[in-house]
Amino acid sequence: MIKPYFPPRPGDPPPLRYEFTIRNGRGEVATTGFTVHLMLDREERVLLVPPAFFLEFQARWGRGELP
């Protein structure tokens, strides 16, 4: 089953979406995929707002400061 991905609506928990591409020995794309996760706090409650450290990480990644 394939389910479409929709960006979160205001008030929804922010998902972490990891996309990946697997290539064969010739460098051709063999398959692609993704996983979606939610962030939890230490009491295992869903975080409705991303924590400050994650927002900073996203900003640095977007500016190309991280490998």
C-alpha positions in Angstrom: 0.0 0.0 0.0 1.3 3.5 -0.8 0.1 6.4 1.3 0.8 10.0 0.2 2.7 12.3 2.5 1.0 15.5 3.5 2.8 18.2 5.5 1.5 18.6 9.0 -1.4 20.9 9.6 -1.0 23.7 12.2 -1.2 22.0 15.6 -0.1 18.6 14.4 3.2 17.1 15.8 6.2 17.8 13.6 7.3 14.6 11.8 10.8 13.7 11.0 10.9 12.3 7.5 14.0 10.4 6.4 14.3 9.8 2.7 16.8 7.4 1.2 18.0 6.1 -2.2 19.8 2.7 -2.6 22.0 2.2 -5.6 23.3 -1.0 -7.2 26.9 -1.8 -8.1 26.5 0.2 -11.4 25.4 3.3 -9.5 21.8 3.0 -10.8 18.9 3.6 -8.4 17.7 0.3 -7.2 15.0 1.6 -4.8 14.0 4.6 -2.8 12.0 4.9 0.4 11.3 6.9 3.5 10.3 6.6 7.1 8.3 9.0 9.2 8.9 9.5 13.0 7.6 11.7 15.8 9.7 13.2 18.5 9.0 12.3 22.1 10.0 13.8 25.4 11.6 11.9 28.3 8.2 10.8 29.5 7.4 9.4 26.0 4.9 12.2 25.2 4.7 13.4 21.6 6.3 16.8 21.2 3.9 19.2 19.5 6.6 21.8 18.9 10.2 20.9 17.8 12.7 21.6 20.5 15.2 24.5 20.1 18.2 22.2 19.4 16.3 20.6 16.5 15.3 23.9 15.0 19.0 25.0 15.1 20.0 21.7 13.5 17.5 22.2 10.6 18.7 25.8 10.1 22.3 24.7 9.9 21.5 21.8 7.6 19.6 24.1 5.3 22.5 26.6 5.2 24.8 23.7 4.2 26.9 23.9 7.4 26.6 20.2 8.1 27.9 17.3 6.0 
